[in-house]
Amino acid sequence: MSLPAPSASPERSACTCWKSGLRLGAIVLLLLGQGACAQIGQIKDVGRTPDLAPIENPVATPAYRPVTMPMPDPDVTPGQANSLWRVGARAFFKDQRAARVGDILTVEIDITDQAQVNNTTSRSRTSAADADLTNLLGLETQLTGPFAEGIDPSSLASFGNTTSANGTGTINRSESVSLTVAAIVTQILPNGNLVIMGRQEVRVNYEVRELLITGLVRPEDITNQNTVQHTQIAEARISYGGRGHISQVQQPAWGQQVYDILFPF
């Protein structure tokens, strides 16, 4: 004789639902509170131009991390006594190119990218399996209730599966950025390469445009005008964006963003 499985009491089910609803409500209130704080911050800036970031030492910023790269053995340059020329100098008296920590060089950014990609994927699969299992150690006779009527002793194990998937993707992108920014040498690696970091902010009316660049530069790639192309910067990280009234209008309202995060469909 088989006994029915114990079912949860109505009080326990109601308690579980109430706790789940309480957790969901707490999450919603937390997100709404964060959005409200952001809105209050925007209200405080009504009629005011966005603040510019203060000038500070790039090495002292929390996000700064010294760069470590595989280095060859140091190249020791022998001294040349009574010589009018210094090794590596490109001027009679002094090389005007950036070479020491704190020196400034000009980075010329000219990015023109175009990409077009079309992808189409189609997949279909159908599978079936019959184990030819006519009995299960006699246990099939012990089943009672609604399961007993649906048992076919001649086929106790039969499986089937059908899947189908279709996908289409298209990318058509065109980017063009032409800028010039001054960067500071923040570190000199053991092989002589320079680690540079530059930041530029321009405010026009109520919109601030930010340009950030960092990477590795070979001293040989710096021209006589103390400039370097962005294509000659290794591990380059270039960021160009903005903040202000126009950037805020281009984003959905915070309530819509919270709704998009919470809505599961």
Protein Blocks (a to p, Z undefined) as FASTA:
>chain_A
ZZddddddfklmmmmmmmmmmmmmmmmmmmmmmmmmmmmmmmmmgoiacdddddddfklp
mkbccddddddddddddddehiabdehiabfkbccbdfbehiacdddddddddddddddd
dddddddddehiabgghlmmmpgcjllmmpcfklmbccdddddddddddddddddddddd
ddddfbdcfkopacddddddddehjaccdddddddddfklpcfkopacfklpghiacddd
dedjklmmmpccfklmmmmmmmmZZ
